[in-house]
Amino acid sequence: MQNIYLPEKVKVIKIETHSPDVKLFRLQKVKGKFSQDKNGMIFGPGQFFLVGMWGYGEAPFGAASSPENSSYIDFVIRNTGGDVTSALHHLDKKAEITLRGPYGNGFPVKFLGKKDLVLATGGCGIPPIASFIEYIIKHRKNFGKVYLLYGAKTPQDILLKDRLKAWEKHIKVILTIDKPAPGWTGRVGFVSDFVKEIEIDPNNACAAMCGPGPMMNALEKILRPLGISDRRIFVNTERKMQCGIGKCQHCTTGEKYTCLDGPVFYFDEIDKNWD
Ligand SMILES: Cc1cc2nc3c(=O)[nH]c(=O)nc-3n(C[C@H](O)[C@H](O)[C@H](O)COP(=O)(O)OP(=O)(O)OC[C@H]3O[C@@H](n4cnc5c(N)ncnc54)[C@H](O)[C@@H]3O)c2cc1C
């Protein structure tokens, strides 16, 4: 019988420091490539994997690279000071670690096709949104107008800076920092302050979001005036999680499992006590 908890060995082929406490890890299979499904997908945007290190444990992370890239998968990981993220942040390139997944539902990519999209994120919520944007850009004609709202505390906290620049050629990027900072000439304020820059058809628009609680509250203020209904707002949620496959019950929220029924939920399905 196959052991469902058995992870696969992968090697770290790149580590980039993106902010004082966030690093990008590029993982490759030790042998061969990641397997694609019949649509050429390795995972769905918004799905997650369990990344592990022997002796430290496993933790869930959303994949941040193109879901159609079978050569490697990128993860953007904040060091929380816990066992797994601390150990990962002390890794050297070429280390071997473990991976299992993909798990969870991910964003409903087919349903979102042909729609105008408001993608919103802040802090370290960018990985699932990043993989979705890579997918959108590859299939640009299948989507309507696309806006990325991305809020960071300071310029040093902006993640995936190179990709943000590349994305600007294909989608409208609304990047903002919380407070003025030396040398920063871009937008200042919360993402909710820039709603006037969004021009969408509310009857044909959806939103996909992932970010910290306070940002979600701010986004609610944006999405209401834009007229996007709750069943068209998809939220990628984070819960403390262990097994990732509906066995341990650590990630339950009401009667739902974040790992099996989520991590993407309709806006009216999620617990709004964000902290
Ligand atoms: C589906 C999913 C996708 C995720 N994607 C990413 C990602 O792409 N990048 C990233 O940096 N993190 C992501 N996380 C959060 C990440 O899994 C946790 O930060 C990680 O488990 C911490 O592991 P640790 O062993 O280092 O710390 P732990 O010892 O598990 O925890 C350290 C501290 O972080 C808190 N914590 C742990 N997990 C969570 C959580 N899920 N939400 C809030 N607080 C938590 C703990 O209460 C504790 O204070 C995701 C979580 C889920 C459920």
PDBQT file of the ligand as one rigid body, heavy atoms in Angstrom, charges set to zero:
ROOT
HETATM    1  C1  LIG A 301      -2.417  26.669   2.649  1.00  0.00    +0.000 C 
HETATM    2  C2  LIG A 301      -1.304  27.484   3.255  1.00  0.00    +0.000 A 
HETATM    3  C3  LIG A 301      -0.401  28.130   2.441  1.00  0.00    +0.000 A 
HETATM    4  C4  LIG A 301       0.659  28.868   3.011  1.00  0.00    +0.000 A 
HETATM    5  N1  LIG A 301       1.526  29.499   2.174  1.00  0.00    +0.000 NA
HETATM    6  C5  LIG A 301       2.579  30.178   2.693  1.00  0.00    +0.000 A 
HETATM    7  C6  LIG A 301       3.530  30.776   1.836  1.00  0.00    +0.000 A 
HETATM    8  O1  LIG A 301       3.451  30.685   0.602  1.00  0.00    +0.000 OA
HETATM    9  N2  LIG A 301       4.572  31.448   2.409  1.00  0.00    +0.000 N 
HETATM   10  C7  LIG A 301       4.718  31.548   3.784  1.00  0.00    +0.000 A 
HETATM   11  O2  LIG A 301       5.679  32.159   4.247  1.00  0.00    +0.000 OA
HETATM   12  N3  LIG A 301       3.806  30.977   4.611  1.00  0.00    +0.000 NA
HETATM   13  C8  LIG A 301       2.757  30.285   4.108  1.00  0.00    +0.000 A 
HETATM   14  N4  LIG A 301       1.863  29.674   4.962  1.00  0.00    +0.000 N 
HETATM   15  C9  LIG A 301       2.083  29.775   6.422  1.00  0.00    +0.000 C 
HETATM   16  C10 LIG A 301       3.108  28.741   6.828  1.00  0.00    +0.000 C 
HETATM   17  O3  LIG A 301       2.615  27.440   6.602  1.00  0.00    +0.000 OA
HETATM   18  C11 LIG A 301       3.486  28.878   8.327  1.00  0.00    +0.000 C 
HETATM   19  O4  LIG A 301       4.126  30.116   8.543  1.00  0.00    +0.000 OA
HETATM   20  C12 LIG A 301       4.413  27.737   8.711  1.00  0.00    +0.000 C 
HETATM   21  O5  LIG A 301       3.628  26.619   8.991  1.00  0.00    +0.000 OA
HETATM   22  C13 LIG A 301       5.280  28.037   9.888  1.00  0.00    +0.000 C 
HETATM   23  O6  LIG A 301       5.977  26.832  10.189  1.00  0.00    +0.000 OA
HETATM   24  P1  LIG A 301       7.087  26.808  11.307  1.00  0.00    +0.000 P 
HETATM   25  O7  LIG A 301       7.340  25.366  11.683  1.00  0.00    +0.000 OA
HETATM   26  O8  LIG A 301       8.268  27.603  10.893  1.00  0.00    +0.000 OA
HETATM   27  O9  LIG A 301       6.428  27.572  12.490  1.00  0.00    +0.000 OA
HETATM   28  P2  LIG A 301       5.362  27.065  13.566  1.00  0.00    +0.000 P 
HETATM   29  O10 LIG A 301       6.112  26.560  14.764  1.00  0.00    +0.000 OA
HETATM   30  O11 LIG A 301       4.339  26.190  12.930  1.00  0.00    +0.000 OA
HETATM   31  O12 LIG A 301       4.714  28.463  13.879  1.00  0.00    +0.000 OA
HETATM   32  C14 LIG A 301       5.484  29.635  14.195  1.00  0.00    +0.000 C 
HETATM   33  C15 LIG A 301       4.536  30.768  14.455  1.00  0.00    +0.000 C 
HETATM   34  O13 LIG A 301       3.708  31.004  13.298  1.00  0.00    +0.000 OA
HETATM   35  C16 LIG A 301       2.334  30.811  13.621  1.00  0.00    +0.000 C 
HETATM   36  N5  LIG A 301       1.703  30.119  12.481  1.00  0.00    +0.000 N 
HETATM   37  C17 LIG A 301       2.009  28.910  11.979  1.00  0.00    +0.000 A 
HETATM   38  N6  LIG A 301       1.238  28.613  10.915  1.00  0.00    +0.000 NA
HETATM   39  C18 LIG A 301       0.412  29.664  10.754  1.00  0.00    +0.000 A 
HETATM   40  C19 LIG A 301      -0.614  29.966   9.851  1.00  0.00    +0.000 A 
HETATM   41  N7  LIG A 301      -0.971  29.157   8.879  1.00  0.00    +0.000 N 
HETATM   42  N8  LIG A 301      -1.250  31.164   9.981  1.00  0.00    +0.000 NA
HETATM   43  C20 LIG A 301      -0.919  32.019  10.958  1.00  0.00    +0.000 A 
HETATM   44  N9  LIG A 301       0.065  31.788  11.849  1.00  0.00    +0.000 NA
HETATM   45  C21 LIG A 301       0.714  30.635  11.757  1.00  0.00    +0.000 A 
HETATM   46  C22 LIG A 301       2.329  29.980  14.879  1.00  0.00    +0.000 C 
HETATM   47  O14 LIG A 301       1.189  30.230  15.700  1.00  0.00    +0.000 OA
HETATM   48  C23 LIG A 301       3.566  30.462  15.590  1.00  0.00    +0.000 C 
HETATM   49  O15 LIG A 301       3.345  31.677  16.266  1.00  0.00    +0.000 OA
HETATM   50  C24 LIG A 301       0.798  28.955   4.428  1.00  0.00    +0.000 A 
HETATM   51  C25 LIG A 301      -0.130  28.283   5.244  1.00  0.00    +0.000 A 
HETATM   52  C26 LIG A 301      -1.160  27.552   4.671  1.00  0.00    +0.000 A 
HETATM   53  C27 LIG A 301      -2.124  26.839   5.556  1.00  0.00    +0.000 C 
ENDROOT
TORSDOF 0
